[in-house]
Amino acid sequence: MEVKHKTHPANTVEITDVQEDDNQNIHVYTDGNKSEHGVGSRIAISKDSKLIDTKNYKLNGRCSKKQAEQLAILKALENIQFFETNDKRH
């Protein structure tokens, strides 16, 4: 069986921000973690360059780190869906 080496997406995908005024954006940071202390997710949301909310979620100890990461993304989307911005590019 031949081993194929693929390029990691982080090495090929370029993300650029075309918006000039960064103060009107909502930024969301997510994290999921599993350790001997348990499994958890955390989100932090900022708007207009100010931290406006953080939330922590505790998961069942049988959950994986990947499940914790996915929950953090889901909860972040749920929390920002009704935020208003001045960005009219929807």
N, C-alpha and C positions, 0 to 999 in steps of 0.2 A: 504494500500500500504506500503510495506516494504522499508525503506530507506537504501540504500547500501552506504557504505563509501569506496571510492576508494583512493588508494595511489596516491599522486601527482607525476607526472613524474619526477620532480626535485629531489624527494627523492629516485627514483629507477634507474635513468640513470646516469652512470658514464662516463665522457668524459676525456680521457687521451691523451696527446700529446706525440707521440713517437719520434718526431724529436728532435735531440739534439741541433742543431744550430737554435736558434729562430730568428736570424738576417735575414734569408732569407724568412721569412713569410710575407704575406700581412695580416694585421689586419683591420677589418672594424667594426665600431661602428655605430649603427643606433638608432634613436629615433623618435617617433611620439608623438605629444601633441595636446590637445585641451583645450582652456581656454577662458576666456571672451575676450581675445585679438585676437583670431582666431585659425585656425588649421594649423599645420605645421609639416614638416619632416626635419630631419637633418642627414647627414652622415659625418663621419670622417674616412679617410683612411690613414694608415701608412704602410710603407715598410722599411725594414732594420732598424726598431726601430725609424723611423723618420716620423713625420706627413707630408704627402705630399699633402693632399687635404681635404677640407671641403666644403660641399654644403648644402644650405638651400632651402626648397621648401615650398611655401604657397599654401594651398588647399582652396577650397570653404568652407565657414563657415558651410555648411550643412553636411560636411563630419564628420565621427566619428574618435575617437582616433585610433581605430583599423585600419581604412582605412589609416590613417597617418602612422602608424607603417608599414603596408604592402607596402605602397609607398616607404618608406625609404629602406626597404629590396630590392625591385625591382630596385630602383635607384642605390643602392650599387652594386648589381650584374651587372647592365649595365656598371657601371664605372670601375669595376675591370676585366672585361672579357678579356681585351687585355694587362693587366699587365704581364710582364715577371718576372719569378722567376728562381732561380737555382734548384728548386725542380723538379726532373724528374719522380715523382711517378704518373703522369697522367694516 
